[in-house]
Amino acid sequence: MKRFRLLRVIASIVLAVSFLGLTSASAAPSPPRAPVAPRGTAAPRGRAAPASPKATGFWANIPAPTGAPERPLFGVATAASNDAWAVGGAISATVAMGSAAQVYHWNGTLWSAVTNTTYLTLEHVALIPGVADQAIAVGQNEAYIGEQGSFPGLVETCEVTGTIDHCTRDSTVPATVNPTQDQVKELDGASALSATDYWAVGGGGGYAPYPEYGVILHHTASGWTSVSLSQTLPVTTSIPATVTLPSVHYWGVQMLSDGEGWAVGDGQNSSAPGTIIHYTPATAAVSGTWSLVKTGLTFSGPLHAVWFTSPLEGWVVGGNISTHPVILHYKASATPQWSTEGVSSLPLAVNGETQLWAVDMLPDGSGYAAGNDGQVLYRSTIDASEGISPTWSSVFTDCGSPSSNTCTYPPLYGVSVTPDGKKGWAGGGNYDDVPRFDEMTMGTLGPYWQWLPTLEKNP
């Protein structure tokens, strides 16, 4: 299953940014790096609440590194103001044209390319708690159209060493999922608890005559294990299907601890509600297990990303291109526990329709989501402090090709902010354009002025 890429030509929305720029990799050496805060068992990355004011910073597009090929970004991870990652590549083998997947690292001054061995694309990048300048990237590496199984979903460990920045491919990733021997076609989400303990999710099948099925892999110091998922039967069959988990493509995963985590994915078709599964804590007698979550909500479209700030609260985002964004909120103390959250503003250019691909939240309940049409949405806690139900608002629209009359809005597939909420990145793009790097900075302007671009764009 491939991501849907959307390209629209619409009336211009030009955000003038003259003070930001990006030089080539030959610029000044990077500054010293602060270590990444270790992840706690309750809150990934051990995040602290962002400093006041609790409003988004200023978002702007900056140029891609010199020589960057025309390949979109699919994953972004921000550990610190001088340590961030972005990965991407070809949309499919039909547009790969022999180029490698793309890996970039931000050192606080510039983005530079990192050598990797993947042919097709890297779909997601995950930080390693407590380890600076290192990350885990997952994706797919098909050799050419029609060759299935020879180049399965893959994992690379990427690091900045100060000499030659590089990614090392893990050759031990299972090619099939036992005991069914279903092929691990691609991996689209990852979450790390340590340099040796991490999970990856994705899918296989999806090409005639085989139906789509989900893939969940777990890596420990002892190697890889897989979660057995029963393959979805064709819709024409009259034989009842017996499954313990829905056999659908999984897009996102987040582990809070060794025994607590969440994963999200497609529904049984493009208009069906997406799937949420929960990894329940292990006990002395029983190891952790994945189980289906029933939200009791009505919504349409797949779910692509999940972020929990603790076992008691989290958000899931997704949707399809014909409906409004899907944003689900879980709070253990609320009744019901699951609820939907709305978007208070979207530019008329997108007709109120935005499929969301990424989400990143802070412990105070503020956070960001990104999707097609170059949208960055923001959830502020200011509303909650004033007794108003928090809603999401469009705070940035990336205009890919500004001109006097038209502007294209490339999708944004990744978004991530630092633990203090003062720095962030979103990434995306189209297959026929250079990757999009959108930067958020907090504190350079006062809280009132930080909101001016939003007020001007979305009156």
C-alpha positions in Angstrom: 0.0 0.0 0.0 1.4 3.3 -1.0 0.8 6.7 0.4 -1.6 8.9 -1.5 0.2 12.0 -2.9 -1.9 15.1 -3.4 -1.0 18.1 -5.6 -3.3 21.0 -5.9 -3.1 24.3 -7.8 -5.0 27.0 -5.9 -5.2 30.8 -5.3 -1.9 32.1 -3.8 -1.2 32.3 -0.1 2.3 33.7 0.1 4.1 33.8 3.4 7.1 36.0 2.9 10.1 34.8 4.9 13.4 36.7 4.2 15.4 36.1 7.2 15.8 32.3 7.2 18.1 30.4 4.9 20.0 27.2 4.6 23.5 26.8 3.2 25.1 23.7 1.8 26.9 21.0 3.8 30.2 23.0 3.5 29.1 25.6 6.0 30.7 26.0 9.5 31.1 23.0 11.7 28.3 22.0 14.0 28.1 23.3 17.6 28.5 20.9 20.6 25.4 18.8 21.1 23.4 18.5 24.3 22.5 14.9 25.2 19.0 13.7 24.5 16.9 13.4 27.7 16.3 9.8 28.6 12.8 8.4 28.2 10.7 7.7 31.3 8.4 4.8 31.6 5.3 7.1 31.5 6.3 9.9 29.1 8.4 9.3 26.0 11.5 11.5 25.8 11.0 12.6 29.4 9.5 15.9 28.1 9.1 18.9 30.3 6.2 21.3 29.8 7.0 24.1 27.3 7.9 27.5 28.7 5.4 30.3 28.7 3.9 31.6 26.4 2.0 28.4 25.5 1.5 29.4 21.9 3.1 28.2 18.7 6.3 29.8 17.5 6.9 31.2 14.0 6.7 28.7 11.1 8.5 29.2 7.8 9.8 27.1 4.9 13.6 27.0 4.5 15.6 25.8 1.5 16.5 22.2 1.1 20.2 21.3 1.2 22.1 22.1 -2.0 21.9 19.2 -4.4 19.0 17.5 -2.6 17.1 15.3 -5.1 13.5 15.7 -5.9 12.2 13.3 -3.2 9.7 14.0 -0.4 10.3 13.6 3.3 8.2 11.1 5.1 9.5 11.2 8.7 10.9 13.9 11.0 12.3 13.5 14.6 13.6 16.4 16.7 15.6 15.7 19.8 17.1 19.1 20.5 17.7 22.5 18.9 20.9 21.1 17.3 19.8 17.4 16.7 17.0 16.5 14.3 16.5 13.9 11.6 14.4 13.7 8.4 14.0 10.7 6.1 12.3 10.1 2.8 12.8 9.0 -0.8 10.8 7.8 -3.8 7.0 7.5 -3.6 7.1 4.2 -5.4 9.5 2.1 -7.5 7.9 3.7 -10.6 9.5 7.1 -9.7 12.6 5.8 -8.0 14.8 6.1 -11.1 17.7 4.5 -9.3 18.2 7.0 -6.5 18.7 6.1 -2.9 16.4 7.0 0.0 17.1 10.3 1.6 18.4 10.8 5.2 19.2 14.3 6.6 20.6 15.5 9.9 20.2 19.0 11.5 23.2 20.2 13.6 21.7 23.5 14.7 23.0 25.4 11.7 22.2 23.4 8.6 20.7 20.2 7.2 23.2 17.8 5.6 22.7 14.5 3.8 23.6 11.2 5.5 24.9 8.2 3.6 22.5 5.2 3.5 22.0 2.0 1.6 18.3 2.0 0.9 17.2 1.9 -2.7 13.6 3.0 -2.5 12.4 5.0 0.6 12.6 5.4 4.3 9.2 6.1 5.8 9.8 7.0 9.5 12.6 7.9 11.9 12.6 7.3 15.6 14.8 8.9 18.3 16.8 6.6 20.6 16.2 7.8 24.2 19.4 9.1 25.9 21.5 8.9 22.8 22.3 12.1 20.9 22.9 12.2 17.1 21.5 8.7 16.5 18.2 7.4 15.3 16.4 4.4 13.8 14.9 4.7 10.4 12.5 2.2 8.8 11.1 1.8 5.3 11.1 -0.4 2.1 13.7 -1.4 -0.4 12.1 -3.1 -3.4 14.6 -3.7 -6.2 12.1 -3.1 -9.0 8.4 -3.3 -9.8 7.0 -6.8 -9.5 9.9 -8.2 -7.4 8.2 -9.1 -4.2 9.9 -10.6 -1.1 13.6 -10.2 -2.2 13.9 -6.8 -0.5 11.5 -6.6 2.4 10.8 -3.9 5.0 14.1 -2.7 6.5 15.6 -1.0 9.4 18.7 1.3 9.4 20.5 2.8 12.4 21.7 6.2 11.5 24.4 8.2 13.4 26.4 11.4 13.3 30.0 10.5 14.3 31.8 13.8 13.6 33.7 12.1 10.7 31.5 10.2 8.2 27.8 10.4 9.0 26.2 7.1 7.9 23.3 4.7 8.3 23.9 1.0 8.9 21.4 -1.5 7.5 20.1 -4.3 9.8 20.4 -7.5 7.6 18.6 -9.6 10.2 15.1 -8.0 9.7 12.7 -10.9 9.0 11.6 -11.2 5.4 8.5 -13.1 6.5 6.3 -13.2 9.6 6.1 -16.6 11.1 4.2 -18.9 11.4 2.2 -17.8 8.4 5.2 -16.8 6.3 3.5 -13.6 5.3 6.0 -11.2 3.6 7.2 -8.1 5.4 6.8 -5.8 2.5 7.3 -2.4 4.1 7.7 -0.8 7.5 6.1 2.6 8.1 6.4 3.3 11.8 8.9 2.8 14.6 9.4 3.5 18.3 12.5 2.9 20.4 12.9 2.4 24.1 16.7 2.0 23.8 19.4 1.3 21.2 18.5 -2.4 21.3 14.8 -2.4 22.3 12.5 -1.0 19.6 9.3 -1.9 17.6 8.5 -1.5 13.9 5.1 -1.8 12.2 3.9 -1.9 8.6 2.3 -4.3 6.2 2.6 -6.8 3.4 0.4 -8.1 0.6 -1.8 -5.5 -1.0 -1.0 -6.7 -4.5 -3.2 -9.1 -6.5 -4.1 -11.8 -5.6 -3.0 -11.2 -2.1 -4.9 -9.0 0.4 -3.3 -6.6 2.7 -2.1 -7.7 6.1 -0.4 -6.1 9.1 3.2 -6.5 10.3 4.4 -5.9 13.9 8.1 -6.6 14.7 10.0 -6.3 18.0 13.7 -6.1 18.3 15.6 -6.8 21.6 19.2 -7.6 22.5 18.3 -11.2 21.5 17.2 -10.3 18.0 13.8 -10.0 16.2 10.4 -11.5 17.0 7.1 -11.0 15.3 3.5 -10.8 16.3 1.4 -13.3 14.5 -1.5 -11.7 12.6 -4.1 -13.7 10.7 -4.2 -12.7 7.0 -7.4 -11.0 5.9 -9.5 -13.2 3.7 -10.7 -11.9 0.4 -14.1 -10.2 0.5 -15.6 -12.9 -1.8 -14.9 -15.7 0.6 -17.7 -17.4 2.5 -15.4 -18.9 5.1 -15.6 -17.0 8.4 -12.3 -15.4 9.4 -10.9 -16.0 12.9 -8.4 -13.4 13.9 -7.0 -12.1 17.2 -6.0 -8.7 15.7 -7.3 -7.0 12.6 -5.1 -7.8 9.7 -4.6 -4.3 8.3 -1.7 -2.2 7.4 -0.2 -0.4 10.4 1.2 3.1 9.9 2.3 4.2 13.4 3.5 2.9 16.8 4.5 4.4 20.1 5.9 2.4 23.0 5.7 4.0 26.5 7.5 1.2 28.2 8.4 -2.5 27.8 4.8 -3.3 28.6 2.8 -0.4 27.3 2.2 0.8 23.8 -0.1 1.8 21.0 -0.3 1.2 17.2 -2.6 2.5 14.6 -3.5 1.6 11.0 -6.0 1.2 8.2 -9.6 0.0 8.4 -10.9 -2.9 6.3 -11.4 -0.4 3.4 -10.6 3.2 2.6 -13.8 4.6 4.1 -14.0 2.3 7.2 -12.7 3.6 10.6 -9.1 3.1 11.1 -7.7 0.6 13.6 -6.2 1.1 17.1 -4.4 -1.6 19.0 -3.0 -1.5 22.5 -0.1 -3.3 24.0 -1.1 -4.1 27.6 1.4 -4.2 30.5 3.0 -7.5 31.2 2.5 -9.3 34.5 4.6 -11.9 36.4 2.7 -14.7 34.6 1.8 -13.2 31.2 3.9 -11.2 28.8 2.6 -8.1 27.2 0.0 -8.6 24.5 -1.6 -6.6 21.7 -5.4 -6.2 21.7 -8.0 -4.3 19.6 -9.3 -1.0 21.0 -12.9 0.0 20.5 -13.3 3.7 20.7 -17.1 3.8 20.3 -16.7 6.8 17.9 -17.9 7.3 14.3 -15.2 8.5 11.9 -14.0 7.7 8.4 -10.6 6.8 7.1 -7.3 5.3 8.2 -5.3 6.3 11.2 -1.6 7.2 10.6 0.0 8.4 13.8 -0.2 8.2 17.5 1.3 10.1 20.4 0.6 9.5 24.1 2.1 11.8 26.7 1.4 9.2 29.4 -0.6 6.0 29.8 -3.5 8.2 30.7 -3.7 10.6 27.8 -2.9 10.5 24.1 -3.9 11.5 20.5 -4.4 9.7 17.2 -4.7 11.3 13.8 -5.6 10.3 10.3 -8.5 10.6 7.9 -8.9 10.4 4.1 -8.8 13.1 1.5 -12.6 13.4 1.1 -13.4 14.2 4.8 -12.3 16.6 7.5 -9.2 15.6 9.5 -9.6 12.8 12.1 -8.2 13.7 15.5 -9.0 11.3 18.4 -8.3 12.1 22.0 -7.9 9.5 24.8 -8.1 10.5 28.5 -8.4 7.8 31.1 -10.2 10.1 33.6 -12.9 11.2 31.1 -16.2 9.6 30.2 -16.2 8.4 27.6 -12.4 7.8 27.4 -12.2 8.4 23.7 -13.5 11.6 22.0 -13.1 13.4 18.7 -11.5 16.9 18.5 -12.3 19.4 15.8 -10.3 21.8 13.7 -11.5 25.4 14.2 -9.8 26.8 11.1 -8.5 25.5 7.8 -7.6 27.7 4.8 -10.3 27.8 2.1 -7.7 26.6 -0.3 -8.0 23.1 1.0 -11.8 23.2 1.3 -11.6 22.1 4.9 -10.2 18.7 3.9 -6.8 17.6 5.2 -5.6 14.1 5.7 -3.3 14.0 8.7 -0.1 12.0 8.7 1.8 12.9 11.9 1.3 14.2 15.4 3.6 15.2 18.3 2.3 16.3 21.7 3.7 17.9 24.8 2.7 16.9 28.4 0.6 20.1 28.9 -1.7 19.0 26.1 -0.4 21.3 23.4 1.0 19.9 20.2 1.1 19.7 16.4 -0.2 17.6 13.6 0.7 17.7 9.9 -1.0 16.6 6.7 -1.6 17.0 3.0 -2.0 20.4 1.5 1.0 21.5 3.5 -0.9 21.9 6.7 0.5 22.3 10.2 -2.3 22.2 12.9 -1.8 23.4 16.5 -3.6 22.5 19.7 -3.2 25.2 22.4 -3.8 24.8 26.1 -4.8 28.5 26.4 -8.3 27.5 25.5 -8.4 24.9 28.4 -7.1 27.5 30.9 -9.9 29.8 29.9 -12.6 27.0 30.2 -13.0 26.5 26.5 -12.8 23.1 24.9 -9.4 22.9 23.1 -9.5 22.8 19.3 -6.9 22.6 16.6 -6.1 25.5 14.3 -4.1 25.8 11.1 -1.0 27.8 12.0 1.0 27.2 8.8 0.4 26.4 5.2 3.5 25.4 3.2 3.3 27.0 -0.3 5.6 25.0 -2.5 5.8 27.1 -5.6 4.7 30.7 -5.0 3.9 32.9 -7.9 1.6 35.9 -8.7 -1.4 33.7 -9.4 -0.9 30.1 -8.3 0.7 28.1 -5.5 1.1 24.3 -5.0 0.8 22.9 -1.5 2.9 19.8 -1.1 1.9 17.3 1.6 3.6 17.3 5.0 4.2 13.8 6.3 6.2 14.4 9.5 6.2 16.9 12.4 8.3 16.9 15.6 9.2 19.4 18.3 11.8 19.6 21.0 10.9 18.5 24.6 10.5 22.2 25.6 8.3 23.1 22.6 10.6 25.9 21.5 11.9 24.3 18.3 10.3 22.1 15.7 10.3 20.8 12.2 7.8 19.5 9.6 8.8 17.8 6.4 7.2 16.6 3.2 7.1 17.4 -0.5 6.1 16.0 -3.9 8.0 13.4 -5.9 8.9 16.0 -8.6 10.1 18.7 -6.2 12.8 19.1 -3.6 12.0 18.0 -0.1 10.2 20.5 2.1 11.8 21.6 5.4 9.5 23.7 7.6 11.1 25.2 10.7 9.4 26.4 13.9 11.2 28.8 16.3 9.8 30.0 19.6 10.9 33.1 21.6 12.4 35.3 18.8 9.2 37.3 18.9 6.7 38.1 21.6 3.6 35.9 22.0 1.3 38.4 20.3 3.6 38.8 17.2 4.1 35.1 17.0 0.4 34.7 16.1 0.4 37.4 13.4 1.1 35.1 10.5 -1.9 33.0 11.5 -4.2 36.0 11.9 -3.2 37.4 8.5 -3.6 34.1 6.7 -6.8 32.9 8.4 -8.7 36.0 9.5 
